[in-house]
Amino acid sequence: MRLAIVGGKLQGTEACYLAGKAAYQTVLVDRHPVVPAAGLASEFHVMDVVGEPERARTLFLGCDAVLPACEDGETLAWLDHHVRAWGVPLLFDWSAYRISSSKLRSNELFDELGVAHPRAWPACGFPLIVKPSGASGSEGVRLAWDELTLAAARAALEKAGHSVVVEEFSPGVSWSLEVIAWEGRATPLLATELEFDRFYDCKRVVAPVSGEDAAGLVMRFDDLGVRLAEGLRLQGLMDIEVVLHGGELKVLEIDARLPSQTPTAVFHCCGANMVRLLAETVLGGATPAMDRGVRCACCYQHVAVADGAVEVLGEHVMASARPLRLQPGRYGAFEVLGELEEDQAAESWSATIITRGDSPAQARAAAATAVARLAEEHGLAVTPESTAQPGDNCR
């Protein structure tokens, strides 16, 4: 399989990593010359596909499929039109993505399907989450505690040209789930737990989920995922983020595309490779059989080094990383995706640490040990981990 991947940042890194695990040849394309996924790809082409259509056509016609791994609307629309016209399979559902990429349209879908989600202002009280409709993850999100902070948050987003969503803040444990679907048949994969830093950015993914009544909640989450995929008429892959609040799973957002972070944790936990499954689904015209049986627990987290210290932080620290290298066994972890080779040194850099264990607790402990070994090897202090607190601003 020769797979073209368009976008070399967070999603592109995920795509190249998992495609490599499937023994695919990866052809990475990005308009920027320095991107983290470049170090994981079989070959890398610096190209703006929209601005260089003939060059893109020649490259894509030599591939078995094209996987978009970016969130630029113009690029995605261009790929949907041209790649399909060229007869090359596109591993992406533009129609579903157009709904999921808007929080306003997503909320309308949730209401149509009777899916629980945070109540919209002003039908709820403070504190409130204020976020742009068209951004994903923590980008642009603010926490408002009163009318003054609400007005300031809205004004900042509107000044930047965003449509604004204001809804209740629902604290609780956050979970994620991917669903793959084709021609009305939807199959959920494996739920993962998400942890966030002080910027409300996901710093750690742990699989499988654990806690009181985890099995029962996972069944409910699976059913919810199938309902949403069917409601979207999904032809491909999507992910769903929920918060467990008051015994209820409330949907925070959906995204009909390959996500970052969680697919790798799922792969290590149960062996399900979402890039391979997506390719087989689209090329084969049906969702393939898959095994969700847990083989081990996995902890997937990011660290940033700066000012003589190392800190566990959200995935934003990886978006601007230099080309990453896969380093099995580095710092005692199962694998590390790092900017530095073993004999290199730099004042600031970042890495992703992947650990395994017999239980989520063991996988977390192994990750903490890896951070300690990293600090010792490079002569760094370890900054205590942060979590989002009332009044913190998101990215």
C-alpha positions as CSV (number, residue, x, y, z in Angstrom):
1,M,0.0,0.0,0.0
2,R,1.3,3.4,-1.0
3,L,-0.6,6.0,1.0
4,A,-0.5,9.8,0.4
5,I,-0.9,11.8,3.6
6,V,-1.8,15.5,3.3
7,G,-0.7,17.4,6.4
8,G,2.4,16.9,8.5
9,K,1.5,18.2,12.0
10,L,-0.5,16.4,14.7
11,Q,-2.9,14.3,12.5
12,G,-0.1,13.7,10.0
13,T,2.1,12.4,12.7
14,E,-0.6,10.0,13.8
15,A,-1.2,8.9,10.2
16,C,2.5,8.3,9.4
17,Y,3.1,6.4,12.7
18,L,0.1,4.0,12.2
19,A,0.7,3.6,8.5
20,G,4.2,2.6,9.3
21,K,2.9,0.0,11.8
22,A,0.8,-1.4,9.0
23,A,3.9,-1.6,6.7
24,Y,2.5,1.0,4.3
25,Q,4.7,3.2,2.3
26,T,3.9,6.8,3.2
27,V,4.1,9.8,0.9
28,L,3.7,12.9,3.1
29,V,2.8,16.3,1.7
30,D,2.8,19.6,3.5
31,R,3.3,23.2,2.4
32,H,5.8,23.8,5.2
33,P,9.4,22.4,4.9
34,V,9.7,21.5,8.6
35,V,6.9,19.4,10.2
36,P,7.0,16.7,12.9
37,A,5.6,13.9,10.7
38,A,8.4,14.3,8.1
39,G,10.7,12.1,10.2
40,L,8.2,9.2,10.2
41,A,7.3,9.3,6.5
42,S,8.8,7.1,3.7
43,E,9.1,10.2,1.6
44,F,8.3,13.9,2.1
45,H,7.2,16.5,-0.5
46,V,7.0,20.2,0.2
47,M,3.9,21.2,-1.7
48,D,0.7,23.3,-1.6
49,V,-1.7,20.9,-3.3
50,V,-4.2,23.7,-4.0
51,G,-1.6,25.9,-5.6
52,E,0.2,23.1,-7.5
53,P,-2.6,20.9,-8.9
54,E,-0.6,19.2,-11.7
55,R,2.2,18.2,-9.3
56,A,-0.3,17.0,-6.8
57,R,-2.2,15.0,-9.5
58,T,1.0,13.3,-10.7
59,L,1.9,12.4,-7.1
60,F,-1.5,11.1,-6.1
61,L,-2.1,9.0,-9.2
62,G,1.0,7.1,-8.1
63,C,-0.6,6.2,-4.8
64,D,-3.3,3.7,-3.7
65,A,-5.2,6.2,-1.6
66,V,-5.0,9.7,-0.2
67,L,-5.6,10.4,3.5
68,P,-6.2,14.1,4.5
69,A,-4.5,14.9,7.8
70,C,-5.2,18.6,8.2
71,E,-8.1,20.9,9.1
72,D,-7.8,23.5,6.5
73,G,-11.3,23.8,4.9
74,E,-10.0,25.0,1.5
75,T,-7.5,22.1,1.2
76,L,-10.1,19.5,2.3
77,A,-12.7,20.7,-0.2
78,W,-10.1,20.8,-2.9
79,L,-9.0,17.2,-2.1
80,D,-12.6,16.0,-2.0
81,H,-13.3,17.4,-5.5
82,H,-10.1,16.6,-7.3
83,V,-8.9,13.4,-5.8
84,R,-12.2,11.7,-6.4
85,A,-12.3,13.1,-9.9
86,W,-8.9,11.5,-10.6
87,G,-10.3,8.2,-9.5
88,V,-8.0,7.8,-6.4
89,P,-9.7,6.6,-3.2
90,L,-10.0,9.3,-0.6
91,L,-10.0,8.2,3.0
92,F,-12.3,11.1,4.2
93,D,-16.0,12.0,4.4
94,W,-16.3,15.6,3.5
95,S,-20.1,15.7,4.0
96,A,-19.8,14.4,7.6
97,Y,-16.8,16.6,8.3
98,R,-18.7,19.8,7.3
99,I,-21.2,19.0,10.1
100,S,-18.7,17.9,12.7
101,S,-16.3,20.8,12.1
102,S,-19.0,23.3,13.2
103,K,-20.0,23.1,16.9
104,L,-23.3,24.9,16.0
105,R,-24.2,22.3,13.3
106,S,-23.0,19.5,15.6
107,N,-25.3,20.7,18.4
108,E,-28.2,20.8,16.0
109,L,-27.5,17.1,15.2
110,F,-27.3,16.2,18.9
111,D,-30.7,17.8,19.4
112,E,-32.2,15.9,16.5
113,L,-30.9,12.6,17.8
114,G,-31.8,13.3,21.4
115,V,-28.1,13.1,22.5
116,A,-27.1,14.8,25.8
117,H,-24.7,17.7,25.5
118,P,-23.9,20.8,27.6
119,R,-26.9,23.2,27.8
120,A,-26.6,26.4,25.8
121,W,-26.5,29.8,27.4
122,P,-28.7,31.4,28.6
123,A,-30.6,28.2,29.6
124,C,-27.8,27.5,32.1
125,G,-25.9,29.4,34.8
126,F,-22.2,30.2,35.3
127,P,-19.5,29.0,34.9
128,L,-19.7,28.8,31.1
129,I,-17.5,27.5,28.3
130,V,-17.0,30.0,25.4
131,K,-15.6,28.6,22.2
132,P,-15.3,29.1,18.5
133,S,-17.7,27.1,16.4
134,G,-15.2,26.1,13.8
135,A,-12.1,25.1,15.9
136,S,-11.3,21.7,17.3
137,G,-9.9,20.7,20.7
138,S,-9.0,23.4,23.1
139,E,-8.2,26.0,20.5
140,G,-9.7,29.4,21.4
141,V,-11.7,28.1,24.4
142,R,-12.3,30.2,27.4
143,L,-13.9,29.7,30.8
144,A,-16.2,32.5,31.9
145,W,-17.3,32.9,35.5
146,D,-19.5,36.1,35.3
147,E,-21.0,38.5,32.8
148,L,-17.7,40.5,32.6
149,T,-15.5,37.5,31.6
150,L,-18.3,36.2,29.3
151,A,-18.4,39.5,27.4
152,A,-14.6,39.7,27.1
153,A,-14.4,36.1,25.8
154,R,-17.1,36.6,23.2
155,A,-15.6,39.9,22.1
156,A,-12.2,38.3,21.5
157,L,-13.6,35.4,19.4
158,E,-15.9,37.7,17.4
159,K,-13.0,40.1,16.7
160,A,-11.1,37.1,15.3
161,G,-14.0,36.3,13.0
162,H,-15.5,33.3,14.8
163,S,-19.0,32.3,15.3
164,V,-19.3,31.8,19.1
165,V,-20.8,28.9,21.1
166,V,-21.6,29.5,24.8
167,E,-22.6,26.6,26.9
168,E,-22.5,25.3,30.5
169,F,-19.2,24.1,31.9
170,S,-19.6,20.4,32.8
171,P,-16.7,19.2,34.9
172,G,-15.9,15.5,35.0
173,V,-13.8,12.7,33.5
174,S,-13.3,13.0,29.7
175,W,-13.4,10.0,27.4
176,S,-12.9,9.6,23.7
177,L,-14.2,7.0,21.2
178,E,-13.6,6.4,17.5
179,V,-16.2,4.9,15.2
180,I,-15.7,3.5,11.7
181,A,-18.7,3.3,9.4
182,W,-19.7,2.4,5.9
183,E,-23.1,2.2,4.1
184,G,-25.0,2.4,7.4
185,R,-23.0,-0.1,9.4
186,A,-21.1,1.6,12.3
187,T,-18.5,-0.1,14.5
188,P,-17.1,1.5,17.7
189,L,-13.5,0.9,18.6
190,L,-12.0,1.3,22.1
191,A,-12.8,4.1,24.6
192,T,-9.8,6.1,26.0
193,E,-9.5,8.5,28.9
194,L,-8.2,12.0,28.3
195,E,-6.3,14.2,30.8
196,F,-5.6,17.9,30.3
197,D,-3.0,20.5,31.2
198,R,-3.5,24.0,32.6
199,F,-4.3,25.2,29.1
200,Y,-7.2,22.7,28.8
201,D,-5.1,20.9,26.1
202,C,-4.9,17.1,26.2
203,K,-1.6,16.0,27.7
204,R,-2.2,12.3,28.2
205,V,-4.3,9.5,26.8
206,V,-4.8,6.3,28.8
207,A,-6.4,3.1,27.4
208,P,-8.4,1.2,28.4
209,V,-10.7,3.4,30.5
210,S,-11.2,2.4,34.1
211,G,-13.2,3.3,37.2
212,E,-16.6,2.6,38.8
213,D,-19.0,0.9,36.4
214,A,-16.6,1.4,33.5
215,A,-18.0,-1.6,31.6
216,G,-21.5,-0.3,31.7
217,L,-20.5,3.2,30.7
218,V,-18.5,1.8,27.8
219,M,-21.5,0.0,26.5
220,R,-23.5,3.2,26.7
221,F,-20.7,5.1,24.9
222,D,-20.6,2.4,22.2
223,D,-24.3,2.8,21.6
224,L,-24.0,6.6,21.5
225,G,-21.1,6.4,19.0
226,V,-23.2,4.2,16.7
227,R,-26.2,6.6,16.9
228,L,-24.0,9.6,16.0
229,A,-22.3,7.8,13.1
230,E,-25.6,6.7,11.7
231,G,-27.0,10.2,12.2
232,L,-24.1,11.7,10.3
233,R,-24.4,9.0,7.6
234,L,-20.7,8.5,8.1
235,Q,-18.6,7.0,5.4
236,G,-15.3,6.6,7.2
237,L,-13.9,7.5,10.6
238,M,-15.0,9.9,13.4
239,D,-14.2,10.5,17.0
240,I,-16.4,11.6,19.9
241,E,-15.4,13.3,23.1
242,V,-17.7,13.1,26.1
243,V,-17.6,14.1,29.7
244,L,-19.0,12.0,32.5
245,H,-21.0,14.5,34.5
246,G,-23.6,13.6,37.1
247,G,-23.7,10.0,35.9
248,E,-24.5,11.0,32.3
249,L,-22.3,11.0,29.2
250,K,-22.5,14.4,27.7
251,V,-21.1,14.9,24.2
252,L,-18.6,17.8,24.0
253,E,-17.6,17.5,20.3
254,I,-17.4,15.2,17.3
255,D,-14.9,15.2,14.5
256,A,-15.3,13.2,11.3
257,R,-11.6,12.7,10.5
258,L,-8.6,10.8,11.8
259,P,-7.8,12.3,15.2
260,S,-4.4,12.6,16.9
261,Q,-3.2,10.9,20.1
262,T,-6.1,8.4,20.8
263,P,-5.5,6.1,17.8
264,T,-2.0,5.2,18.9
265,A,-3.2,4.5,22.4
266,V,-5.9,2.2,21.0
267,F,-3.4,0.5,18.7
268,H,-1.1,-0.4,21.6
269,C,-4.0,-1.4,23.9
270,C,-5.9,-3.8,21.5
271,G,-4.0,-3.9,18.2
272,A,-6.7,-2.1,16.2
273,N,-4.8,0.1,13.6
274,M,-7.3,2.9,12.5
275,V,-5.3,3.9,9.4
276,R,-5.3,0.3,8.2
277,L,-9.0,-0.2,9.1
278,L,-10.0,3.0,7.4
279,A,-8.1,2.1,4.2
280,E,-9.6,-1.4,4.2
281,T,-13.1,0.0,4.7
282,V,-12.9,2.5,1.9
283,L,-11.0,0.3,-0.6
284,G,-13.1,-2.8,0.3
285,G,-16.4,-1.1,0.5
286,A,-17.2,-2.6,4.0
287,T,-16.0,-2.3,7.5
288,P,-13.6,-5.2,8.2
289,A,-13.7,-7.5,11.2
290,M,-11.8,-6.1,14.2
291,D,-10.8,-7.4,17.6
292,R,-11.3,-4.9,20.5
293,G,-10.0,-7.3,23.1
294,V,-7.6,-5.5,25.5
295,R,-4.0,-6.9,25.3
296,C,-2.4,-4.4,27.7
297,A,-2.8,-0.9,29.0
298,C,-1.2,2.1,27.3
299,C,-0.2,5.6,28.4
300,Y,0.5,8.2,25.7
301,Q,1.8,11.6,26.8
302,H,3.8,14.6,25.7
303,V,6.7,16.4,27.3
304,A,8.4,19.7,26.6
305,V,11.9,20.7,27.6
306,A,12.7,24.3,28.2
307,D,14.7,26.5,30.6
308,G,16.4,23.5,32.2
309,A,13.2,21.6,33.0
310,V,10.9,19.0,31.6
311,E,7.1,19.2,31.9
312,V,4.2,17.1,30.8
313,L,2.1,19.3,28.6
314,G,-0.7,19.1,26.0
315,E,-0.2,18.2,22.4
316,H,0.3,21.8,21.2
317,V,4.0,21.3,22.1
318,M,4.2,18.7,19.4
319,A,2.6,20.8,16.6
320,S,5.7,22.9,16.0
321,A,8.2,20.1,16.6
322,R,11.0,19.3,14.3
323,P,10.9,16.0,12.3
324,L,10.3,13.2,14.9
325,R,12.2,10.0,15.1
326,L,10.8,6.7,16.4
327,Q,13.0,5.5,19.3
328,P,12.0,2.1,20.8
329,G,13.0,1.7,24.4
330,R,14.2,5.3,24.9
331,Y,14.1,6.4,28.5
332,G,12.8,2.9,29.4
333,A,9.5,3.6,27.6
334,F,8.1,1.3,25.0
335,E,8.6,3.9,22.4
336,V,9.4,7.6,22.1
337,L,8.7,10.0,19.3
338,G,11.4,12.6,19.8
339,E,13.0,15.5,18.0
340,L,16.5,14.6,19.2
341,E,18.7,11.7,18.3
342,E,20.4,10.0,21.2
343,D,23.6,11.9,20.7
344,Q,22.0,15.3,20.1
345,A,21.4,18.2,22.6
346,A,19.2,21.3,22.5
347,E,17.9,23.9,24.9
348,S,14.3,23.3,24.0
349,W,12.6,20.3,22.4
350,S,9.6,18.0,22.8
351,A,8.7,14.3,22.7
352,T,5.9,11.9,22.9
353,I,6.3,9.0,25.4
354,I,4.4,5.7,24.9
355,T,4.4,3.2,27.7
356,R,2.6,-0.1,28.3
357,G,1.6,-2.0,31.5
358,D,-0.7,-4.7,32.7
359,S,-3.1,-2.0,34.0
360,P,-3.7,1.7,33.4
361,A,-2.0,2.4,36.7
362,Q,1.1,0.5,35.7
363,A,1.2,2.2,32.3
364,R,0.9,5.6,34.0
365,A,3.7,4.7,36.5
366,A,5.9,3.6,33.6
367,A,5.4,7.0,31.9
368,A,6.3,8.8,35.1
369,T,9.5,6.7,35.4
370,A,10.3,7.5,31.7
371,V,10.0,11.2,32.5
372,A,12.3,10.9,35.5
373,R,14.9,9.0,33.4
374,L,14.7,11.7,30.7
375,A,15.3,14.4,33.3
376,E,18.3,12.5,34.8
377,E,19.9,11.8,31.5
378,H,19.7,15.4,30.3
379,G,20.3,17.0,33.7
380,L,16.8,18.6,33.9
381,A,14.4,19.4,36.7
382,V,10.9,18.0,36.6
383,T,8.2,20.6,36.7
384,P,5.1,19.3,38.6
385,E,2.2,18.5,36.3
386,S,-0.5,21.0,35.9
387,T,-4.2,20.6,35.4
388,A,-6.8,23.2,34.4
389,Q,-8.0,25.2,37.3
390,P,-10.9,27.8,37.6
391,G,-9.8,31.0,35.9
392,D,-7.2,29.4,33.6
393,N,-7.3,30.4,30.0
394,C,-7.2,27.8,27.2
395,R,-5.0,28.2,24.2
